[in-house]
Amino acid sequence: MTLKTERPGVDAAAFREALGAVCAPVAVVTSLHEGRPHGATVSAFCSLSLEPPLVLVALDRGSDLLAMVRQAGRYGINVLSHGQAELATHFARKGVDKFADVPWDVDTDLPRLRETASWIACRLHEVVDGGDHVIAVGFVEHAQAASAHPLLYRQREFGTLAGRLAVNPHLTTETVTAGNPDATVAAVLVHGRDQDPDFMLELAGRIALDDSVAYVLPRAADRSWYPGRFHDPTLDNEPWLSWSLDAIDAAVALARGPLRPLTRVALVGFSQGACIVAERVARRPEPYGAAAVLTGALFGEPDAERLPAGSLGGLPMFFGIPEDDDWIPVSAVRKTVAAFQRAGARCDLRIYGPGEHGVNDDEAAAVRGLLTDLLELAS
């Protein structure tokens, strides 16, 4: 079928902007070819018919997966859950062994990812031309739903229905500001578990740049950003993890204000707050001014491989950790540093001797150094 038009189509940028305002479920389409699993992330997926049971997905015309689906004649649709944004980014990449270190099983002779919101196994029913994509219509042979809320995609960002239906408690607390509100450089200081902004205000005092830096200090509801440990399965910390990231987004927006660019904003976190800062940088690799992860690491189970969602372009990052910390093992910090280095960050890792779970003087001086460098760049 050839698409016929009598007038020019809409401007491509306007078309993308309009469709970007629509929430879409995020799924990974999978298939087996010669015993090997293949998969790719799609956001163009929907039901088509109840009788007979049909669904459709849009696959890039030039994708390897489309060729595999055509040959196999079957495919699976893994509708991702709200804590699986990292998986969505992972399967959107090309040229990598996508199933390495990703938990999956074989279900009805198809690769099925674990902990998804829904699973649908299909027989290829029809292939329809769709411009630069091909529409694969599937006859549903098996379907199963879980209790998890689905991952959504809107305005080039992942979101969660769970986080939108409930009130985010971290956004109902009072954010503290300090320092010089008119400064050219700002820092978002994120406290840890069983703490509040006063802990980070004390750190700001030790940094001793109050006249030159604007500080924004978000406050966790009930003195905790998320209920579990950073190395628990990600879903176990939802929707609190997503709520925490939303709270940091709000703090970053406040730090930027109407005139301050993101390149002059530093993110600094301790303990729970450090894990949140690391996660924010990994999931949203934007041009921050600097980041300091003080006794923290990326979320995920110990054997999980993490990579930031994009290039960090030389972002200065500082990591400090005592060798005997009761909450964050040095091995997790080393793994986190390696992940950020692979994404292009300039990392400074300092492992200290036995010490308390806190911020030592050398770490405070390192954060001061990051902020001083930003001030020099802004002058």
C-alpha positions as CSV (number, residue, x, y, z in Angstrom):
1,M,0.0,0.0,0.0
2,T,1.3,3.4,-1.0
3,L,0.4,6.5,1.1
4,K,-0.9,9.3,-1.1
5,T,-1.0,12.9,0.0
6,E,-2.5,16.0,-1.6
7,R,-0.6,18.5,0.5
8,P,2.7,18.8,2.3
9,G,2.9,17.1,5.7
10,V,3.3,18.8,9.0
11,D,6.7,20.2,10.0
12,A,8.8,17.3,11.5
13,A,9.7,19.3,14.6
14,A,6.1,20.2,15.3
15,F,5.0,16.6,14.7
16,R,7.5,15.3,17.2
17,E,6.5,17.9,19.7
18,A,2.9,17.1,19.5
19,L,3.4,13.3,19.8
20,G,5.9,13.8,22.6
21,A,3.1,15.3,24.7
22,V,1.3,11.9,24.7
23,C,2.1,9.3,27.3
24,A,3.1,6.0,25.7
25,P,3.8,2.6,27.3
26,V,7.3,1.4,26.9
27,A,7.9,-2.2,25.8
28,V,10.8,-4.4,24.7
29,V,10.0,-6.7,21.8
30,T,11.9,-9.9,21.8
31,S,12.4,-12.9,19.5
32,L,14.6,-16.0,19.3
33,H,16.7,-16.7,16.3
34,E,18.8,-19.9,16.1
35,G,18.6,-20.1,19.9
36,R,19.9,-16.6,20.6
37,P,17.6,-13.9,22.1
38,H,17.2,-10.6,20.4
39,G,15.3,-7.5,21.6
40,A,14.6,-3.8,21.1
41,T,12.7,-1.0,22.9
42,V,9.6,0.3,21.3
43,S,7.1,3.0,22.4
44,A,4.7,2.5,19.5
45,F,2.7,-0.5,20.8
46,C,-1.1,-0.9,21.3
47,S,-4.0,-3.3,21.2
48,L,-5.8,-3.7,17.9
49,S,-8.6,-6.2,18.2
50,L,-10.3,-8.2,20.9
51,E,-11.8,-10.8,18.5
52,P,-9.5,-12.1,17.1
53,P,-7.0,-11.0,19.8
54,L,-4.5,-8.7,17.9
55,V,-1.9,-6.2,18.9
56,L,0.5,-4.1,16.9
57,V,4.1,-2.8,17.3
58,A,6.0,-0.5,15.1
59,L,9.6,-1.6,14.3
60,D,12.2,0.4,12.5
61,R,12.4,-0.7,8.9
62,G,16.1,-1.2,9.1
63,S,16.3,-3.0,12.5
64,D,17.9,-6.4,12.9
65,L,14.9,-7.3,15.2
66,L,12.4,-6.9,12.3
67,A,14.4,-9.4,10.2
68,M,14.4,-11.8,13.2
69,V,10.7,-11.5,13.7
70,R,10.0,-12.1,10.1
71,Q,12.1,-15.3,10.1
72,A,10.9,-16.6,13.4
73,G,7.2,-15.7,12.8
74,R,6.7,-15.0,16.5
75,Y,7.6,-12.3,19.0
76,G,7.1,-11.4,22.6
77,I,6.1,-8.0,24.0
78,N,7.5,-7.2,27.5
79,V,5.6,-4.2,28.8
80,L,8.1,-2.6,31.2
81,S,7.2,-1.7,34.8
82,H,7.8,1.7,36.4
83,G,11.2,0.7,37.8
84,Q,12.7,-0.5,34.5
85,A,13.7,2.8,32.8
86,E,17.3,1.5,32.7
87,L,16.2,-1.6,30.8
88,A,14.4,0.6,28.3
89,T,17.5,2.6,27.6
90,H,19.6,-0.6,27.5
91,F,17.5,-2.2,24.9
92,A,17.4,1.0,22.8
93,R,21.1,0.8,22.2
94,K,22.6,-0.9,19.1
95,G,25.6,-3.1,18.7
96,V,25.7,-4.6,22.2
97,D,24.9,-8.0,23.6
98,K,21.6,-6.8,25.1
99,F,20.8,-9.9,27.1
100,A,24.1,-10.1,28.9
101,D,23.6,-9.6,32.7
102,V,19.8,-9.1,32.1
103,P,17.5,-11.5,34.0
104,W,15.3,-13.3,31.5
105,D,13.5,-16.7,30.9
106,V,12.1,-18.6,28.0
107,D,8.3,-18.5,28.0
108,T,6.4,-20.1,25.1
109,D,9.7,-20.4,23.2
110,L,10.2,-16.6,23.4
111,P,12.6,-14.5,25.6
112,R,10.7,-13.0,28.5
113,L,12.2,-10.3,30.8
114,R,11.6,-10.6,34.5
115,E,9.5,-8.2,36.7
116,T,7.6,-6.6,33.8
117,A,4.2,-5.1,34.0
118,S,2.7,-7.4,31.3
119,W,3.9,-10.2,29.0
120,I,2.3,-10.9,25.6
121,A,3.4,-13.7,23.3
122,C,2.4,-13.3,19.7
123,R,2.4,-15.1,16.3
124,L,3.2,-12.8,13.5
125,H,-0.2,-12.2,11.8
126,E,0.5,-9.5,9.2
127,V,3.2,-7.0,8.3
128,V,2.0,-3.6,7.1
129,D,4.1,-0.8,5.6
130,G,4.3,2.3,7.8
131,G,6.7,4.8,6.3
132,D,10.1,4.5,7.9
133,H,8.7,1.8,10.2
134,V,6.9,-1.5,9.6
135,I,3.8,-2.4,11.6
136,A,4.0,-6.0,12.9
137,V,0.4,-7.2,13.7
138,G,0.5,-10.1,16.2
139,F,-2.0,-12.7,17.0
140,V,-1.9,-13.0,20.8
141,E,-1.3,-16.6,21.9
142,H,-0.6,-15.9,25.6
143,A,-0.9,-12.9,27.9
144,Q,-0.2,-12.3,31.5
145,A,-0.3,-9.1,33.7
146,A,1.5,-8.3,36.9
147,S,0.6,-5.9,39.7
148,A,3.4,-3.4,38.8
149,H,2.5,-0.1,37.3
150,P,3.8,0.4,33.7
151,L,6.7,2.6,32.6
152,L,5.6,5.6,30.6
153,Y,7.4,7.8,28.1
154,R,6.5,11.5,27.5
155,Q,8.4,14.6,26.4
156,R,11.6,12.5,26.0
157,E,11.4,11.4,29.7
158,F,10.4,8.2,31.4
159,G,7.7,8.4,34.1
160,T,5.5,6.3,36.3
161,L,1.8,6.1,36.6
162,A,2.2,5.2,40.3
163,G,4.1,8.4,41.0
164,R,1.5,10.5,39.3
165,L,-1.6,8.9,40.9
166,A,-0.3,9.3,44.4
167,V,1.0,12.5,46.0
168,N,4.7,12.6,46.1
169,P,5.5,13.2,49.8
170,H,8.9,14.6,49.0
171,L,7.3,17.4,47.1
172,T,5.2,18.4,50.1
173,T,8.1,19.2,52.3
174,E,9.8,22.5,52.7
175,T,13.0,23.0,50.6
176,V,15.7,25.0,52.3
177,T,17.8,27.7,50.5
178,A,21.0,29.2,51.8
179,G,24.1,31.1,50.6
180,N,23.9,33.9,48.1
181,P,20.7,33.7,46.0
182,D,22.3,36.0,43.3
183,A,25.5,33.8,42.9
184,T,26.5,32.6,39.5
185,V,27.0,29.1,40.8
186,A,24.5,26.9,42.7
187,A,24.7,23.6,44.5
188,V,21.9,21.1,45.3
189,L,22.8,19.4,48.6
190,V,20.9,16.1,49.3
191,H,21.0,14.7,52.8
192,G,20.9,11.0,53.8
193,R,18.6,8.7,55.8
194,D,17.6,9.8,59.3
195,Q,18.8,13.3,58.4
196,D,17.4,16.6,57.2
197,P,18.8,19.7,55.5
198,D,20.6,20.8,58.7
199,F,23.2,18.1,58.1
200,M,24.0,19.5,54.6
201,L,23.8,23.1,55.9
202,E,26.7,22.1,58.3
203,L,28.6,20.8,55.3
204,A,27.9,24.1,53.4
205,G,29.4,25.9,56.4
206,R,32.6,23.8,56.2
207,I,32.8,24.5,52.4
208,A,32.8,28.2,53.4
209,L,31.6,29.7,50.1
210,D,28.3,31.2,51.4
211,D,29.0,34.5,49.7
212,S,29.7,32.9,46.3
213,V,27.3,30.0,46.0
214,A,23.5,29.6,46.2
215,Y,22.5,26.4,48.0
216,V,19.3,24.4,47.5
217,L,18.6,21.7,50.1
218,P,15.6,19.4,49.4
219,R,14.0,17.6,52.4
220,A,12.9,14.0,52.4
221,A,9.6,13.1,53.9
222,D,10.0,11.3,57.2
223,R,13.8,11.8,57.0
224,S,14.2,9.1,54.3
225,W,14.2,9.2,50.5
226,Y,13.4,5.5,50.0
227,P,12.6,2.6,52.3
228,G,15.2,-0.1,51.4
229,R,18.9,-0.4,50.6
230,F,20.4,0.9,47.4
231,H,21.4,-2.7,46.4
232,D,17.8,-4.1,46.8
233,P,15.9,-4.9,43.6
234,T,15.0,-1.6,42.1
235,L,11.2,-2.3,42.2
236,D,11.4,-2.8,46.0
237,N,12.3,0.9,46.4
238,E,9.5,2.1,44.1
239,P,7.6,4.4,43.9
240,W,9.9,6.1,46.4
241,L,12.9,6.1,44.2
242,S,10.9,7.8,41.4
243,W,9.5,10.3,43.9
244,S,13.0,11.0,45.1
245,L,14.3,11.7,41.6
246,D,11.3,14.0,41.0
247,A,12.2,15.9,44.2
248,I,15.8,16.3,43.0
249,D,14.4,17.5,39.6
250,A,12.4,20.2,41.4
251,A,15.5,21.2,43.4
252,V,17.6,21.5,40.3
253,A,14.9,23.6,38.6
254,L,15.0,25.9,41.7
255,A,18.8,26.0,41.6
256,R,18.8,27.0,38.0
257,G,16.1,29.7,38.3
258,P,15.4,31.9,35.3
259,L,19.1,32.7,34.4
260,R,21.5,30.2,35.8
261,P,22.5,27.5,33.3
262,L,22.7,23.8,34.3
263,T,26.5,23.9,33.7
264,R,26.8,26.1,36.8
265,V,24.8,23.8,39.0
266,A,26.5,21.1,41.1
267,L,24.8,18.1,42.6
268,V,26.1,16.9,46.0
269,G,24.7,14.0,48.1
270,F,25.6,12.0,51.2
271,S,24.6,8.4,51.8
272,Q,21.0,8.0,50.6
273,G,21.3,11.4,49.0
274,A,24.5,10.3,47.3
275,C,22.8,7.3,45.8
276,I,20.0,9.6,44.5
277,V,22.5,12.0,43.0
278,A,24.4,9.2,41.3
279,E,21.1,7.8,39.9
280,R,19.9,11.2,38.7
281,V,23.2,11.7,36.8
282,A,23.0,8.2,35.3
283,R,19.4,8.4,34.2
284,R,19.5,11.9,33.0
285,P,23.1,12.6,31.7
286,E,22.7,16.4,31.2
287,P,25.5,19.0,31.2
288,Y,25.7,19.5,35.0
289,G,28.5,21.6,36.4
290,A,29.8,18.9,38.7
291,A,28.7,16.1,41.0
292,A,29.9,14.8,44.3
293,V,28.8,11.3,45.6
294,L,29.8,11.1,49.2
295,T,29.4,7.5,50.5
296,G,27.0,6.4,47.8
297,A,26.6,4.2,44.7
298,L,24.3,3.5,41.8
299,F,21.1,1.5,42.6
300,G,20.9,-2.1,41.6
301,E,21.6,-5.6,42.9
302,P,25.3,-6.4,43.4
303,D,25.6,-8.5,40.2
304,A,23.8,-5.9,38.0
305,E,25.8,-4.0,35.4
306,R,24.9,-0.3,35.2
307,L,25.7,2.3,32.6
308,P,24.5,5.9,32.4
309,A,21.9,6.6,29.7
310,G,24.2,8.7,27.6
311,S,27.6,10.5,27.4
312,L,28.6,12.7,30.3
313,G,31.1,14.7,28.3
314,G,33.9,15.1,30.8
315,L,31.6,15.8,33.8
316,P,33.8,16.3,37.0
317,M,32.7,13.8,39.6
318,F,34.1,13.3,43.1
319,F,33.6,10.0,45.1
320,G,34.6,9.6,48.7
321,I,34.1,6.4,50.8
322,P,35.6,5.0,54.0
323,E,37.0,1.5,53.6
324,D,34.8,0.1,56.4
325,D,31.5,1.9,55.8
326,D,28.5,-0.1,57.3
327,W,26.1,1.0,54.5
328,I,28.0,1.3,51.2
329,P,30.7,-1.3,50.3
330,V,33.8,0.0,48.5
331,S,33.2,-2.6,45.8
332,A,29.9,-0.9,44.9
333,V,31.5,2.5,44.7
334,R,34.4,1.2,42.5
335,K,31.8,-0.3,40.2
336,T,29.8,2.9,40.1
337,V,33.0,4.9,39.3
338,A,33.9,2.5,36.5
339,A,30.4,3.0,35.0
340,F,30.6,6.8,35.0
341,Q,34.1,6.7,33.6
342,R,32.9,4.5,30.7
343,A,30.3,7.2,30.0
344,G,33.0,9.9,29.8
345,A,32.9,11.4,33.3
346,R,36.2,12.6,34.9
347,C,36.1,10.8,38.3
348,D,38.2,11.4,41.4
349,L,37.8,8.4,43.8
350,R,39.2,8.6,47.3
351,I,39.0,5.7,49.6
352,Y,39.7,6.6,53.2
353,G,40.8,4.6,56.2
354,P,38.3,3.5,58.9
355,G,36.0,6.3,59.9
356,E,32.5,7.3,60.8
357,H,29.5,7.3,58.4
358,G,29.8,11.0,57.7
359,V,31.6,13.6,55.6
360,N,35.3,14.1,56.5
361,D,37.3,17.3,56.0
362,D,39.0,16.0,52.9
363,E,35.6,15.4,51.2
364,A,34.4,18.8,52.3
365,A,37.6,20.3,50.7
366,A,37.0,18.3,47.5
367,V,33.5,19.7,47.2
368,R,34.8,23.2,47.8
369,G,37.3,22.5,45.0
370,L,34.5,21.5,42.5
371,L,32.5,24.6,43.4
372,T,35.6,26.9,43.1
373,D,36.4,25.5,39.7
374,L,32.8,26.3,38.6
375,L,33.1,29.9,40.0
376,E,36.3,30.4,38.0
377,L,34.6,29.2,34.8
378,A,31.7,31.5,35.5
379,S,33.8,34.5,36.1
